[in-house]
């Protein structure tokens, strides 16, 4: 079956020039992979978007070989699909994959907040409240990309408070895949509702109520999943190419 028309790539220009091609290193590959991941998380890259190697190479002033390394890494993370003779595309997860991702999130993040409730410090609780304030500010100024990033970062922040970087990386990967799923299946779960649920989770953690924290986290993830639709949204080329103001 022929692929549906895909949106064109749109990335943010890097703030500083990356090393020239001859000096490209693993850090350069990391920067490209992180930029693409961030564009997905911030909903600037839709599922099905073709990732043109030369276009990315021009943006970052590197060779296509370096870009290919970054795309291969994202392919291993299931964020990018590599198709022979066609190139790389932002992944388009299936309905079954979406269900599996949210099931894993419930298992992982439920256990995560149970553990955190037992060891959380006053300083960490204050850090979480500060993060909630940033979420509210982003919502108030209608900063879509900012609030999307902050709402995702909340979950990674919880993981990092346990001092387990492997867990933090796992949660970050699951969040990136969740963003793809939400884009693909047009979640109607509102950012405002999500932020309110974050507040309730932090309140439970601050009073060291592990049972409530686990229940609230599981409900939070389940409420997002319930709003997923069976019919994927077709990438909107006009919306992707329209200049941002």
ABEGO torsion letter per residue (X at the ends): XBBBBBBBBBBBBBABBBBBAAABBAAAAAAAAAAAAAAAAAGABBBGBBBBAAAAAAAAGBBAAAAAAAAAAAAAAGABBBBBGAEBBBBBBBAAAAAAAAAAAAAAAAAAAAAAAAABBAAAAAAAAAAAAAAAAAAAAGBAAAAAAAAAAAAAAAAAAAGBAAAAAAAAAAAAAAAAAAAAAGBABBAAAAAAAAAAAAAAAAAGBAAAAAAAAAAAAAAAAAABBABBBBBBAAAAABBBX
